[in-house]
Protein backbone atom coordinates (compact mmCIF):
# COMPACT_ATOMS: atom_id res chain seq x y z
CA UNK A 1 0.00 0.00 0.00
CA UNK A 2 1.36 3.42 -0.99
CA UNK A 3 1.55 6.35 1.40
CA UNK A 4 -1.25 8.07 -0.53
CA UNK A 5 -3.56 5.07 -0.15
CA UNK A 6 -2.67 4.78 3.53
CA UNK A 7 -3.47 8.44 4.21
CA UNK A 8 -6.56 8.75 2.03
CA UNK A 9 -9.14 7.35 4.49
CA UNK A 10 -7.87 9.44 7.46
CA UNK A 11 -7.80 12.55 5.26
CA UNK A 12 -11.38 12.00 4.03
CA UNK A 13 -12.49 11.39 7.62
CA UNK A 14 -10.86 14.65 8.70
CA UNK A 15 -12.64 16.50 5.89
CA UNK A 16 -15.97 15.10 7.10
CA UNK A 17 -15.15 16.22 10.64
CA UNK A 18 -14.21 19.66 9.32
CA UNK A 19 -17.45 20.02 7.40
CA UNK A 20 -19.82 19.49 10.32
CA UNK A 21 -17.71 20.83 13.17
CA UNK A 22 -16.79 24.12 11.50
CA UNK A 23 -20.50 24.80 11.07
CA UNK A 24 -21.41 23.78 14.63
CA UNK A 25 -18.49 25.84 15.88
CA UNK A 26 -20.15 28.99 14.52
CA UNK A 27 -23.13 28.32 16.81
CA UNK A 28 -20.95 27.44 19.78
CA UNK A 29 -18.85 30.60 19.52
CA UNK A 30 -21.93 32.80 19.02
CA UNK A 31 -23.60 31.24 22.06
CA UNK A 32 -20.47 31.66 24.17
CA UNK A 33 -20.54 28.02 25.28
CA UNK A 34 -17.02 27.22 24.16
CA UNK A 35 -16.53 24.14 26.33
CA UNK A 36 -19.85 22.44 25.57
CA UNK A 37 -18.00 20.14 23.18
CA UNK A 38 -15.64 18.93 25.91
CA UNK A 39 -18.53 18.52 28.34
CA UNK A 40 -20.67 16.47 25.94
CA UNK A 41 -17.65 14.44 24.87
CA UNK A 42 -16.85 13.64 28.50
CA UNK A 43 -20.47 12.71 29.15
CA UNK A 44 -20.37 10.43 26.10
CA UNK A 45 -17.16 8.86 27.41
CA UNK A 46 -18.83 8.28 30.77
CA UNK A 47 -21.68 6.50 28.99
CA UNK A 48 -19.19 4.30 27.16
CA UNK A 49 -17.50 3.38 30.46
CA UNK A 50 -20.87 2.53 32.00
CA UNK A 51 -21.57 0.31 28.99
CA UNK A 52 -18.30 -1.52 29.66
CA UNK A 53 -19.33 -2.05 33.29
CA UNK A 54 -22.59 -3.49 31.91
CA UNK A 55 -20.34 -6.00 30.07
CA UNK A 56 -21.29 -4.68 26.64
CA UNK A 57 -18.85 -4.87 23.75
CA UNK A 58 -17.01 -1.48 23.73
CA UNK A 59 -16.99 -1.61 19.92
CA UNK A 60 -20.59 -2.80 19.56
CA UNK A 61 -23.89 -1.08 18.94
CA UNK A 62 -25.10 -1.49 22.52
CA UNK A 63 -22.19 0.50 23.90
CA UNK A 64 -22.77 3.23 21.32
CA UNK A 65 -26.44 3.61 22.24
CA UNK A 66 -25.69 3.79 25.96
CA UNK A 67 -23.10 6.49 25.27
CA UNK A 68 -25.57 8.35 23.04
CA UNK A 69 -28.26 8.11 25.72
CA UNK A 70 -25.95 9.80 28.23
CA UNK A 71 -25.20 12.50 25.64
CA UNK A 72 -28.91 13.18 25.10
CA UNK A 73 -29.37 13.55 28.86
CA UNK A 74 -26.58 16.11 28.85
CA UNK A 75 -28.24 17.91 25.93
CA UNK A 76 -31.52 18.07 27.86
CA UNK A 77 -29.76 19.53 30.91
CA UNK A 78 -27.97 22.20 28.85
CA UNK A 79 -31.22 23.16 27.15
CA UNK A 80 -33.03 23.49 30.50
CA UNK A 81 -30.40 25.65 32.19
CA UNK A 82 -30.32 28.25 29.40
CA UNK A 83 -32.31 31.29 30.51
CA UNK A 84 -32.27 34.71 28.86
CA UNK A 85 -32.16 36.60 32.15
CA UNK A 86 -30.16 34.08 34.14
CA UNK A 87 -27.96 35.22 37.01
CA UNK A 88 -25.69 32.20 36.46
CA UNK A 89 -24.00 31.89 33.04
CA UNK A 90 -24.79 28.72 31.10
CA UNK A 91 -21.06 28.13 30.75
CA UNK A 92 -20.89 27.61 34.52
CA UNK A 93 -23.33 24.70 34.31
CA UNK A 94 -21.39 23.30 31.36
CA UNK A 95 -18.17 23.44 33.39
CA UNK A 96 -19.84 21.72 36.33
CA UNK A 97 -21.20 18.99 34.04
CA UNK A 98 -17.71 18.43 32.63
CA UNK A 99 -16.08 18.16 36.05
CA UNK A 100 -18.76 15.84 37.46
CA UNK A 101 -18.70 13.63 34.34
CA UNK A 102 -14.89 13.47 34.52
CA UNK A 103 -14.96 12.50 38.20
CA UNK A 104 -17.66 9.89 37.58
CA UNK A 105 -15.61 8.51 34.68
CA UNK A 106 -12.58 8.17 36.99
CA UNK A 107 -14.70 6.28 39.54
CA UNK A 108 -16.18 4.03 36.86
CA UNK A 109 -12.77 3.42 35.28
CA UNK A 110 -11.47 2.08 38.58
CA UNK A 111 -13.98 -0.75 38.15
CA UNK A 112 -13.10 -1.37 34.49
CA UNK A 113 -9.39 -2.09 34.76
CA UNK A 114 -9.30 -4.39 31.74
CA UNK A 115 -10.44 -1.69 29.31
CA UNK A 116 -7.94 1.06 30.07
CA UNK A 117 -6.51 0.96 26.54
CA UNK A 118 -9.96 1.48 25.02
CA UNK A 119 -10.64 4.37 27.39
CA UNK A 120 -7.31 5.98 26.47
CA UNK A 121 -8.24 5.66 22.80
CA UNK A 122 -11.47 7.56 23.46
CA UNK A 123 -9.49 10.50 24.86
CA UNK A 124 -6.66 10.78 22.33
CA UNK A 125 -8.21 8.97 19.36
CA UNK A 126 -6.38 7.48 16.37
CA UNK A 127 -7.79 8.90 13.18
CA UNK A 128 -4.96 7.26 11.25
CA UNK A 129 -6.57 3.87 11.92
CA UNK A 130 -10.03 4.82 10.63
CA UNK A 131 -11.56 2.31 8.21
CA UNK A 132 -13.51 3.02 5.03
CA UNK A 133 -16.66 1.56 6.61
CA UNK A 134 -16.33 4.09 9.46
CA UNK A 135 -15.82 6.86 6.91
CA UNK A 136 -19.00 5.88 5.03
CA UNK A 137 -21.06 5.56 8.22
CA UNK A 138 -19.80 8.92 9.52
CA UNK A 139 -20.48 10.64 6.19
CA UNK A 140 -24.08 9.39 6.12
CA UNK A 141 -24.71 10.32 9.75
CA UNK A 142 -23.21 13.81 9.48
CA UNK A 143 -24.95 14.34 6.15
CA UNK A 144 -28.29 13.66 7.86
CA UNK A 145 -27.42 16.04 10.72
CA UNK A 146 -26.28 18.68 8.23
CA UNK A 147 -29.52 18.33 6.24
CA UNK A 148 -31.55 18.69 9.43
CA UNK A 149 -29.71 21.89 10.32
CA UNK A 150 -30.05 23.21 6.77
CA UNK A 151 -33.81 22.69 6.72
CA UNK A 152 -34.25 24.46 10.07
CA UNK A 153 -31.27 26.84 9.70
CA UNK A 154 -33.34 29.97 10.35
CA UNK A 155 -34.42 28.79 13.80
CA UNK A 156 -30.99 27.46 14.75
CA UNK A 157 -29.19 30.62 13.67
CA UNK A 158 -31.79 32.87 15.27
CA UNK A 159 -31.59 31.27 18.72
CA UNK A 160 -27.78 31.25 18.55
CA UNK A 161 -27.27 34.83 17.32
CA UNK A 162 -30.38 36.67 18.54
CA UNK A 163 -32.34 34.70 21.17
CA UNK A 164 -34.37 37.80 22.12
CA UNK A 165 -35.70 38.09 18.57
CA UNK A 166 -36.43 34.35 18.51
CA UNK A 167 -38.42 34.65 21.72
CA UNK A 168 -40.31 37.67 20.31
CA UNK A 169 -41.27 35.59 17.26
CA UNK A 170 -42.66 32.83 19.48
CA UNK A 171 -39.86 30.34 18.81
CA UNK A 172 -39.52 27.80 21.63
CA UNK A 173 -35.99 28.46 22.87
CA UNK A 174 -35.75 25.35 25.01
CA UNK A 175 -37.14 23.03 22.33
CA UNK A 176 -34.72 24.25 19.67
CA UNK A 177 -31.91 24.36 22.19
CA UNK A 178 -32.52 20.70 22.96
CA UNK A 179 -32.64 19.83 19.25
CA UNK A 180 -29.38 21.70 18.73
CA UNK A 181 -27.59 20.05 21.66
CA UNK A 182 -29.03 16.63 20.82
CA UNK A 183 -27.82 16.79 17.20
CA UNK A 184 -24.54 18.27 18.45
CA UNK A 185 -24.20 15.41 20.93
CA UNK A 186 -24.91 12.87 18.18
CA UNK A 187 -22.02 14.31 16.18
CA UNK A 188 -19.68 14.50 19.18
CA UNK A 189 -20.39 10.90 20.26
CA UNK A 190 -19.43 9.63 16.82
CA UNK A 191 -16.49 12.01 16.36
CA UNK A 192 -14.86 11.13 19.67
CA UNK A 193 -14.86 7.45 18.71
CA UNK A 194 -12.84 8.34 15.60
CA UNK A 195 -10.63 11.26 16.59
CA UNK A 196 -10.68 11.60 20.38
CA UNK A 197 -11.77 14.47 22.61
CA UNK A 198 -8.91 16.92 21.98
CA UNK A 199 -9.00 16.75 18.18
CA UNK A 200 -12.79 17.06 18.09
CA UNK A 201 -12.57 20.20 20.24
CA UNK A 202 -10.02 21.71 17.83
CA UNK A 203 -12.19 20.97 14.79
CA UNK A 204 -15.09 22.66 16.52
CA UNK A 205 -13.47 25.84 17.85
CA UNK A 206 -10.25 26.70 15.98
CA UNK A 207 -11.68 27.08 12.41
CA UNK A 208 -14.51 29.26 13.73
CA UNK A 209 -12.14 31.47 15.74
CA UNK A 210 -9.77 31.77 12.77
CA UNK A 211 -12.65 32.69 10.45
CA UNK A 212 -13.92 35.35 12.85
CA UNK A 213 -10.62 37.20 12.46
CA UNK A 214 -11.43 37.96 8.81
CA UNK A 215 -15.22 37.79 8.41
CA UNK A 216 -18.40 38.77 10.22
CA UNK A 217 -21.05 37.12 8.04
CA UNK A 218 -21.87 33.42 8.34
CA UNK A 219 -21.16 32.50 4.71
CA UNK A 220 -17.57 33.83 4.57
CA UNK A 221 -16.85 32.49 8.03
CA UNK A 222 -17.90 28.99 6.98
CA UNK A 223 -15.82 29.22 3.80
CA UNK A 224 -12.71 30.29 5.73
CA UNK A 225 -13.31 27.68 8.44
CA UNK A 226 -13.75 24.85 5.94
CA UNK A 227 -10.66 25.92 4.01
CA UNK A 228 -8.58 26.13 7.17
CA UNK A 229 -9.80 22.73 8.37
CA UNK A 230 -9.03 21.12 5.01
CA UNK A 231 -5.50 22.52 4.78
CA UNK A 232 -4.67 21.72 8.42
CA UNK A 233 -6.10 18.20 8.15
CA UNK A 234 -4.02 17.33 5.10
CA UNK A 235 -0.86 18.88 6.54
CA UNK A 236 -1.35 17.35 9.99
CA UNK A 237 -1.97 13.82 8.67
CA UNK A 238 1.05 14.08 6.38
CA UNK A 239 3.36 15.39 9.11
CA UNK A 240 2.25 12.68 11.52
CA UNK A 241 3.37 10.00 9.07
CA UNK A 242 6.59 11.70 7.97
CA UNK A 243 7.67 12.60 11.52
CA UNK A 244 6.21 9.43 13.12
CA UNK A 245 4.09 11.43 15.59
CA UNK A 246 0.62 10.56 16.98
CA UNK A 247 -1.86 11.78 14.36
CA UNK A 248 -4.39 13.46 16.63
CA UNK A 249 -1.79 15.42 18.58
CA UNK A 250 -0.03 16.44 15.35
CA UNK A 251 -3.23 17.84 13.84
CA UNK A 252 -4.02 19.69 17.09
CA UNK A 253 -0.56 21.32 17.11
CA UNK A 254 -0.89 22.14 13.40
CA UNK A 255 -4.19 23.85 14.14
CA UNK A 256 -2.44 25.90 16.82
CA UNK A 257 0.42 26.87 14.51
CA UNK A 258 -1.87 27.88 11.64
CA UNK A 259 -4.06 29.92 14.02
CA UNK A 260 -0.97 31.81 15.23
CA UNK A 261 -0.09 32.60 11.59
CA UNK A 262 -3.65 33.81 10.98
CA UNK A 263 -3.43 36.03 14.07
CA UNK A 264 -0.18 37.54 12.78
CA UNK A 265 -1.73 38.12 9.34
CA UNK A 266 -4.76 39.73 10.95
CA UNK A 267 -2.49 42.00 12.99
CA UNK A 268 -0.53 43.06 9.88
CA UNK A 269 -3.67 43.71 7.83
CA UNK A 270 -5.25 45.67 10.70
CA UNK A 271 -2.09 47.74 11.08
CA UNK A 272 -1.98 48.51 7.35
CA UNK A 273 -5.67 49.42 7.34
CA UNK A 274 -5.19 51.75 10.32
CA UNK A 275 -2.23 53.38 8.55
CA UNK A 276 -4.27 54.00 5.41
CA UNK A 277 -7.12 55.50 7.41
CA UNK A 278 -4.71 57.74 9.33
CA UNK A 279 -3.06 58.83 6.09
CA UNK A 280 -6.47 59.63 4.64
CA UNK A 281 -7.33 61.92 7.56
CA UNK A 282 -4.07 63.82 7.09
CA UNK A 283 -4.46 64.34 3.33
CA UNK A 284 -5.50 67.98 2.71
CA UNK A 285 -8.59 68.62 0.64
CA UNK A 286 -8.10 70.27 -2.78
CA UNK A 287 -10.42 72.21 -5.05
KABELNOR-V763837 format. One record per backbone hydrogen bond with DSSP energy under -1.0 kcal/mol. CO is the residue of the C=O (numbers start at 1). NH is the residue of the N-H. E is the energy in kcal/mol with one decimal. If there is no record, write none. Layout:
CO	NH	E
CO	NH	E
This chain:
2	6	-2.2
3	7	-2.2
4	8	-1.3
7	11	-2.2
8	12	-2.6
9	13	-2.5
10	14	-2.2
11	15	-1.9
12	16	-2.1
13	17	-2.3
14	18	-2.3
15	19	-2.5
16	20	-1.7
17	21	-2.3
18	22	-2.3
20	24	-2.4
21	25	-2.5
23	27	-1.0
24	28	-2.3
25	29	-2.7
26	30	-2.1
27	31	-2.4
28	32	-1.1
28	33	-1.8
33	36	-1.8
35	39	-2.2
36	40	-2.8
37	41	-2.5
38	42	-2.4
39	43	-2.3
40	44	-2.6
41	45	-2.3
42	46	-2.3
43	47	-2.1
44	48	-2.0
45	49	-2.1
46	50	-2.4
47	51	-2.1
48	52	-1.7
49	53	-2.2
50	54	-1.5
51	56	-2.3
52	55	-1.9
57	60	-1.9
60	64	-1.4
61	65	-2.3
62	66	-2.0
63	67	-2.3
64	68	-2.5
65	69	-2.3
66	70	-2.0
67	71	-1.9
68	72	-2.4
69	73	-1.8
70	74	-2.0
71	75	-2.3
72	76	-2.3
73	77	-2.0
74	78	-2.4
75	79	-2.0
76	80	-1.9
77	81	-2.0
83	86	-1.4
89	92	-1.1
90	94	-2.0
91	95	-2.4
92	96	-2.2
93	97	-2.6
94	98	-2.1
95	99	-2.3
96	100	-2.8
97	101	-2.5
98	102	-2.3
99	103	-2.6
100	104	-2.8
101	105	-2.2
102	106	-2.1
103	107	-2.2
104	108	-2.7
105	109	-2.7
106	110	-1.5
108	111	-1.4
109	112	-1.8
112	115	-1.7
113	116	-1.2
115	119	-2.1
116	120	-2.3
117	121	-2.0
118	122	-1.5
119	123	-1.1
120	124	-2.3
121	125	-2.4
123	198	-1.2
126	129	-1.9
127	130	-1.5
131	135	-2.0
132	136	-2.4
133	137	-2.4
134	138	-2.6
135	139	-2.4
136	140	-2.2
137	141	-2.3
138	142	-2.8
139	143	-2.0
140	144	-2.0
141	145	-2.1
142	146	-2.9
143	147	-2.3
144	148	-2.2
145	149	-2.3
146	150	-2.1
147	151	-2.5
148	152	-1.7
150	153	-1.2
152	156	-2.1
153	157	-2.8
154	158	-2.0
155	159	-2.4
156	160	-1.3
157	161	-2.7
158	162	-2.7
162	166	-1.9
163	167	-2.5
164	168	-2.1
165	169	-1.6
166	171	-2.5
167	170	-1.3
172	176	-2.3
173	177	-2.4
174	178	-2.4
175	179	-2.3
176	180	-2.2
177	181	-3.0
178	182	-2.9
179	183	-2.1
180	184	-2.7
181	185	-2.8
182	186	-2.1
183	187	-1.9
184	188	-2.6
185	189	-2.8
186	190	-1.5
187	191	-2.8
188	192	-2.9
191	195	-3.4
192	196	-1.3
194	126	-1.3
196	200	-1.8
197	201	-2.1
198	202	-1.9
199	203	-2.4
200	204	-1.6
201	205	-2.4
202	206	-1.4
205	209	-2.5
206	210	-2.8
207	211	-2.3
208	212	-1.9
211	214	-1.4
211	215	-1.4
217	221	-1.9
218	222	-2.6
219	223	-2.2
220	224	-2.6
221	225	-2.6
222	226	-2.9
223	227	-2.1
224	228	-2.8
225	229	-2.6
226	230	-2.2
227	231	-2.5
228	232	-2.8
229	233	-2.2
230	234	-2.2
231	235	-2.4
232	236	-3.1
233	237	-2.6
234	238	-2.0
235	239	-2.7
236	240	-2.1
237	241	-1.3
238	242	-2.5
239	243	-2.9
240	245	-1.6
246	250	-2.1
247	251	-2.5
248	252	-2.3
249	253	-2.4
250	254	-2.3
251	255	-2.6
252	256	-2.0
253	257	-2.4
254	258	-2.7
255	259	-2.4
256	260	-1.9
257	261	-1.9
258	262	-2.3
259	263	-2.3
260	264	-2.3
261	265	-2.5
262	266	-2.5
263	267	-2.3
264	268	-2.4
265	269	-2.7
266	270	-2.5
267	271	-2.3
268	272	-2.5
269	273	-2.5
270	274	-2.4
271	275	-2.1
272	276	-2.2
273	277	-2.3
274	278	-2.4
275	279	-2.5
276	280	-2.2
277	281	-1.6
278	282	-1.1
